[in-house]
C-alpha cells in the first residue's frame, strides 16, 4: 500500500514527526532548569520557604521532561544512519564531532549533577546542592549551543572544504561553529525556551489562583512568570527581527517564502498579513497587505527593492504555503505573549495581578503557546531551507539512504503509535502533577492547639477530680 509513495518525503516526515515530539521537551527543560536555579538561589538569599516549596514542586516535573527529552532524542540519531546515510557520510566529518562535543560537555554535566539536584539537598547541604542545580542549568544551555551550532551550520555552512570523495571536511572549526546564523539562532532559541517555560509556569499559577489552591505559592509563581513574559517577549521580538535580517542576507529564498513574495518589487514590497499562497499561479490569493511595509521592516526603507521567488529557479523554491503560515503563527504568538506581558504590568501597577481573573483565564489558555511557537519556528526554519539539507550545497533528494518507501512507511507508523502511547502518557502524568500544587502550610499557632467548642479534655478533667467514668 506504500509502494506509490516517495521514500524521501516519507523519511522527511518521519524525521519531522520525531523531532517535533523531541523539541518540546528540551524547549521546556532549558527554561525550567534556569527557573529552578533562580528559585533555589532566592530561597538561599531570602530564606523564604515558598521558593523551596516551588523548587521541589517543579524539580519533579523537570525530571520527567528531561527524561522524555533524552529518550525521544535517541531515535533521531538512528535515523541519520537508517534514512539519511548519504548525508551522514558526506557531512559526518563536521556534524559528528559537534554532536560528540554536546555529549561530552553538556549531557555528562547534566546527567552527573541531576541526581544531586533531585535527591541530594539533605546529603550535600544547600550550597553544594545549589551548585549542582546551576550545573544542570548550565548543561542545558551548553547542549542547546552545540545542537544549534550543528543546525546553524546546515543553514549557513562555513569553514569547510570538499575532499576527493565528496565529504564536507572542516578547515576552520571557529568558522564552522560560529557560522553566520549561529549567534542569532542561539539567542532566538534560548529566549523561546525561557518564554515557553514562563507561560507554562504562569498557566499553572493562574490555574491554582482560579481554584483558590495555595494562593501564596500560586501568586509567587504567577508573578515570576509574568515578569519573564514582560521582560523577555519584547527582547525576543527584537532578536527575531535581527534573525530575519540575517536570514535575508544568507537565505533569501526562505524570506521570500515567509513573506509570500512570488514576484519582485523594485519600488517597495508590501507586507502581506494574510492570504492563500498559490504556487501554481505564483501569487498570494485574497491577500491582505500593507503597502511597502515589508521593505521598511527588512531594508529600513519604504522604497527599497526586494527580490521575489521569480529570481530563483522553481526547482529550488521552498514549500511556500507551509513556510508562509508557520511564520505567521510564530509571529502572532510572539505578539500575543507581548500583550500578556504588558497586561500583567498594568495589573501589577494597579495591584490586581493576583486577583484579575480574566488575566488568569487568559494565562491558562496561553500555557501551550510557547510550544506551538517553537514548533512553528522550527517548521519555518527547516521547511524554508528546502530543497537543501546543507543550504546551497547538498540537496535533500541527494541525502537519502537507498531505502524503499514501504520500509520507511512501516517504521513511521510504528513511531506514531509508540510515541503517542509513551509520550502521551508521560505528558498526561506531567499535567496531573501540575494540577496538584501542595497547599500553603498553616500559620504557626501560638499557645498550643486550639480545641473546638464542645470537646472537653476528659482525661485531664477526670484526673483533677480524682475519678474516671468510662463513657463520659
C-alpha positions in Angstrom: 0.0 0.0 0.0 3.0 2.3 0.4 4.8 1.5 -2.8 3.4 4.5 -4.7 4.7 7.0 -2.0 8.0 8.8 -2.2 10.7 7.5 0.2 12.3 10.9 0.5 9.1 12.5 1.5 8.3 9.8 4.0 11.8 10.0 5.5 11.4 13.7 5.9 8.0 13.3 7.5 9.4 10.7 9.9 12.2 12.9 11.0 9.8 15.8 11.3 7.5 13.8 13.4 10.1 12.5 15.8 11.9 15.9 16.2 8.6 17.6 16.8 7.9 15.4 19.7 11.5 15.8 20.9 11.9 19.6 20.6 9.1 20.5 23.0 10.9 18.7 25.9 14.3 20.5 25.6 12.5 23.8 24.9 10.7 23.3 28.3 13.6 21.8 30.2 16.1 24.5 29.2 13.9 27.2 30.6 12.8 25.1 33.6 16.4 24.3 34.7 17.2 28.0 34.8 13.9 28.7 36.7 14.9 26.0 39.3 18.3 27.7 39.7 16.6 31.1 40.3 14.1 29.5 42.8 16.9 27.9 44.8 19.0 31.0 44.7 16.1 33.1 46.0 15.5 30.6 48.8 19.1 30.7 49.9 19.1 34.5 49.8 15.7 35.3 51.4 15.2 32.1 53.5 11.6 32.2 52.2 10.2 28.7 52.3 7.8 29.4 49.4 10.8 29.4 47.0 11.9 26.0 48.3 8.4 24.6 48.0 8.1 25.8 44.4 11.6 24.3 43.7 10.5 20.9 45.0 7.3 21.1 43.0 8.9 21.9 39.7 12.0 19.7 40.0 9.9 16.6 39.7 8.3 17.9 36.6 11.7 18.8 35.3 13.0 15.3 35.8 10.1 13.8 33.8 10.5 16.4 31.0 14.3 15.8 30.9 13.9 12.0 30.7 11.4 12.2 27.9 13.6 14.6 26.1 16.5 12.2 26.2 14.5 9.2 25.2 12.7 11.0 22.3 16.1 12.3 21.0 17.8 9.0 20.8 15.7 7.8 17.9 16.8 10.7 15.7 20.5 9.6 15.9 19.4 6.2 14.5 17.5 7.9 11.7 20.8 9.5 10.5 22.1 6.0 9.8 18.9 4.3 8.5 17.2 7.1 6.4 19.9 9.6 5.9 23.1 7.6 5.5 24.3 9.6 2.5 24.0 12.9 4.4 25.8 11.2 7.4 28.6 10.1 5.2 29.1 13.5 3.5 28.6 15.7 6.5 29.9 13.4 9.2 33.3 14.9 9.5 31.6 18.2 10.5 28.4 17.1 12.2 29.9 14.1 14.1 32.4 16.0 16.3 29.9 18.7 17.1 27.4 16.1 18.3 30.1 14.3 20.3 31.1 17.6 22.0 27.5 18.0 23.0 27.5 14.6 24.8 30.9 15.2 26.4 30.4 18.8 27.6 26.7 19.0 28.2 25.0 15.7 28.6 27.6 14.3 31.0 27.4 17.6 33.0 23.6 17.4 33.2 23.5 13.7 34.0 26.3 14.0 36.6 24.6 16.6 38.6 20.9 15.7 38.0 20.8 13.1 40.7 22.4 15.5 43.2 19.8 18.1 42.3 16.9 15.7 42.6 17.9 13.8 45.8 20.9 15.4 47.4 19.7 18.5 49.3 19.9 16.8 52.7 23.0 14.9 51.8 25.3 17.6 50.4 24.0 20.7 52.0 22.3 23.8 50.5 25.3 25.4 48.9 26.7 22.4 47.1 23.1 21.5 46.1 22.7 24.9 44.6 25.9 24.4 42.7 24.5 21.2 41.3 21.3 22.9 40.2 23.4 25.6 38.5 25.4 22.9 36.7 22.3 21.3 35.4 21.1 24.7 34.1 24.4 25.4 32.5 24.4 22.0 31.0 21.1 22.5 29.2 22.4 25.8 27.8 25.6 24.1 26.6 23.6 21.4 25.0 21.5 23.9 23.1 24.7 25.7 22.0 26.2 22.6 20.3 22.9 21.4 18.8 22.2 24.9 17.3 25.8 25.1 16.1 25.0 21.9 14.1 21.7 23.2 12.8 23.1 26.7 12.0 26.0 25.2 10.0 23.4 23.3 7.9 21.6 26.6 7.3 24.7 28.8 6.7 27.7 26.5 6.1 31.1 27.9 6.6 34.7 26.8 7.4 34.7 23.7 5.3 36.0 22.1 2.1 35.0 19.1 0.0 37.6 16.3 -0.1 38.3 13.9 -3.0 35.4 11.6 -2.1 32.8 14.3 -1.8 32.8 14.7 2.0 32.5 18.0 3.8 35.6 18.4 6.0 36.3 21.2 8.4 39.1 23.6 7.6 38.3 26.2 10.4 36.4 25.0 13.4 35.8 28.5 14.7 34.1 29.3 11.4 32.1 26.0 11.5 30.8 26.7 15.0 30.4 30.5 14.8 28.8 30.4 11.3 26.9 33.5 10.1 23.5 32.5 11.6 24.7 30.8 14.8 24.5 33.8 17.2 21.1 34.8 16.1 19.7 31.3 16.1 21.1 30.6 19.6 19.7 33.7 21.2 16.3 33.3 19.5 16.0 29.6 20.6 17.1 30.2 24.2 14.7 33.1 24.6 12.0 31.0 23.1 12.7 28.3 25.7 12.5 30.8 28.5 9.2 32.2 27.2 7.9 28.6 26.8 8.7 27.8 30.4 7.4 31.2 31.6 4.0 30.6 30.1 3.7 27.1 31.4 4.6 28.3 34.9 2.2 31.2 34.5 -0.6 28.9 33.4 -0.1 26.6 36.4 0.0 29.5 38.8 -3.1 31.1 37.2 -4.9 27.7 37.3 -4.4 27.4 41.0 -5.3 31.0 41.6 -8.6 30.4 39.9 -9.2 27.3 42.0 -8.1 29.1 45.2 -5.4 26.5 45.9 -2.2 27.5 47.6 -2.7 31.2 46.9 0.7 32.3 48.3 2.7 29.8 46.2 0.4 30.3 43.1 0.8 34.1 43.3 4.5 33.8 43.6 5.0 31.6 40.5 2.5 33.6 38.5 4.2 36.9 39.4 7.6 35.5 38.4 6.3 34.1 35.1 4.6 37.4 34.2 7.9 39.3 34.9 9.6 36.9 32.5 6.9 37.5 29.9 7.0 41.2 30.2 10.8 41.4 30.0 11.7 38.7 27.5 8.9 39.0 25.0 10.0 42.4 23.6 13.6 41.2 23.6 12.5 38.1 21.7 10.7 40.2 19.1 13.8 42.3 18.6 16.0 39.2 18.4 13.6 37.7 15.9 13.8 40.8 13.7 17.6 40.6 13.7 17.5 36.9 12.9 15.2 37.7 10.0 17.6 40.2 8.6 20.4 37.7 8.9 18.3 35.1 7.1 17.5 37.7 4.3 21.3 38.0 3.8 22.2 34.3 3.7 18.9 32.5 2.8 16.9 35.0 0.7 14.6 32.3 -0.7 13.4 31.4 2.8 12.5 35.0 3.5 10.7 35.3 0.1 8.6 32.3 1.1 7.9 33.7 4.6 6.8 37.0 3.1 4.8 35.4 0.2 6.8 37.4 -2.3 6.5 35.4 -5.5 7.2 38.4 -7.6 10.0 41.0 -7.2 9.1 44.5 -6.0 11.5 47.1 -7.5 10.0 50.1 -5.7 9.0 48.8 -2.3 7.4 45.5 -1.2 4.1 45.2 0.7 3.8 43.3 4.0 1.2 40.5 3.3 -0.6 40.0 6.6 -2.9 37.1 5.4 -3.7 35.3 2.2 -3.6 31.9 0.5 -0.3 31.2 -1.3 -0.9 29.9 -4.8 2.4 28.4 -6.0 0.8 27.2 -9.3 0.0 30.8 -10.3 2.9 32.3 -8.4 0.8 34.7 -6.3 -1.0 35.0 -3.0 -4.7 34.9 -3.4 -7.1 37.1 -1.3 -4.0 39.0 0.1 -4.5 41.5 2.9 -1.4 43.6 2.7 0.1 46.9 3.9 2.0 48.7 1.0 5.8 48.9 1.3 5.9 47.8 4.9 7.9 44.7 4.1 10.7 46.9 2.6 10.6 49.1 5.7 11.0 46.1 8.0 13.6 44.3 6.0 15.5 47.2 4.4 14.5 50.1 6.7 13.5 52.0 3.6 9.9 52.2 2.2 11.0 52.2 -1.4 13.8 49.7 -1.1 13.6 46.9 -3.8 13.0 43.4 -2.7 13.6 40.3 -4.9 11.0 37.6 -5.2 10.9 34.0 -6.0 10.8 34.8 -9.7 14.6 35.3 -9.3 15.0 31.7 -8.0 14.8 28.6 -10.2 11.5 26.9 -9.5 13.1 23.6 -8.5 14.8 25.5 -5.7 11.7 27.1 -4.3 10.8 26.0 -0.7 7.2 25.0 0.0 5.8 28.5 0.3 2.4 27.6 1.8 3.8 25.8 4.8 6.5 28.4 5.5 4.1 31.4 4.9 1.7 30.1 7.5 4.1 28.7 10.1 5.9 32.0 10.2 2.7 33.9 10.8 1.7 31.5 13.6 5.0 32.1 15.3 4.8 35.9 15.0 1.2 36.0 16.1 2.0 34.1 19.3 5.0 36.3 19.9 2.9 39.4 19.9 0.2 37.7 22.0 2.9 36.9 24.6 3.9 40.6 24.5 0.3 41.6 25.1 0.0 39.3 28.1 3.3 40.7 29.5 2.0 44.3 29.1 -1.3 43.4 30.6 0.4 41.9 33.6 2.4 45.1 34.1 -0.8 47.1 34.1 -2.4 44.8 36.6 0.8 44.8 38.7 0.8 48.6 38.7 -2.8 48.6 39.9 -2.2 46.0 42.5 -4.6 43.4 40.9 -2.1 40.9 39.5 -3.2 38.2 41.8 -6.9 39.0 41.6 -7.6 39.7 37.9 -9.5 36.5 36.9 -9.6 37.5 33.2 -5.8 37.7 33.1 -5.6 34.4 34.9 -8.0 32.7 32.4 -6.0 34.1 29.5 -2.8 32.9 31.0 -4.2 29.4 31.3 -5.2 29.4 27.7 -1.7 30.7 26.7 0.0 27.8 28.6 0.8 25.8 25.5 1.5 28.8 23.3 5.3 28.6 23.7 5.3 25.0 22.4 3.3 26.0 19.4 5.5 28.9 18.7 8.7 26.8 19.0 7.2 24.2 16.6 6.1 26.9 14.1 9.5 28.5 14.2 11.2 25.1 13.7 8.9 24.4 10.7 9.7 27.8 9.3 13.4 27.2 9.6 13.6 23.6 8.4 11.0 23.7 5.6 12.3 27.1 4.5 15.7 25.5 3.9 14.3 23.1 1.4 15.2 21.7 -1.1 18.6 21.5 0.7 19.9 19.7 3.8 23.1 21.7 3.7 21.9 25.0 2.3 23.3 25.8 -1.2 25.4 22.6 -1.3 23.6 19.3 -0.6 20.1 18.6 -1.8 17.7 16.7 0.3 17.0 14.3 -2.6 20.7 13.5 -2.6 20.9 12.9 1.1 18.5 10.0 1.4 19.6 6.4 2.1 18.9 3.8 -0.6 15.7 2.7 1.2 12.3 1.7 -0.2 9.1 3.6 0.7 7.3 0.7 2.3 10.2 0.2 4.8 10.2 3.9 5.8 6.4 4.0 6.0 6.3 0.9 8.3 8.7 2.4 10.7 6.9 5.7 10.6 3.6 4.1 11.6 5.4 2.3 14.4 6.9 5.6 15.6 3.5 7.3 15.6 1.9 4.6 17.6 4.7 4.2 20.2 5.3 8.0 20.5 1.6 8.8 21.2 1.3 6.0 23.7 4.6 6.6 25.6 4.9 10.3 25.4 1.2 10.9 25.6 1.1 9.0 28.9 4.2 11.0 30.1 2.6 14.3 29.2 -0.6 13.3 30.8 1.2 12.5 34.1 3.1 15.8 34.0 -0.3 17.6 33.6 -1.6 15.7 36.6 1.4 16.8 38.6 0.9 20.4 37.6 -2.7 20.2 38.9 -1.5 19.1 42.3 0.2 22.1 43.8 0.6 21.5 47.6 -1.4 23.8 49.7 0.2 26.6 51.7 1.2 25.5 55.2 -1.0 26.7 58.1 0.5 29.5 60.1 2.2 28.6 63.4 -0.4 28.5 66.3 0.6 30.5 69.4 -0.1 29.0 72.8 -0.7 25.4 71.7 -3.6 23.8 69.8 -7.0 25.3 69.6 -9.8 23.0 70.7 -13.2 23.0 69.0 -16.2 24.1 71.1 -18.0 21.2 72.8 -14.9 19.0 73.1 -13.5 18.7 76.6 -10.2 17.0 77.6 -12.0 14.4 79.7 -8.9 12.5 81.0 -7.4 15.8 82.2 -10.7 16.7 84.0 -11.0 13.2 85.5 -7.5 13.3 86.9 -8.2 16.5 88.6 -11.5 15.3 90.1 -9.9 12.0 91.3 -12.4 9.8 89.4 -12.7 8.3 86.0 -16.0 7.2 84.5 -16.0 5.2 81.2 -18.3 6.6 78.6 -18.2 10.2 79.9 
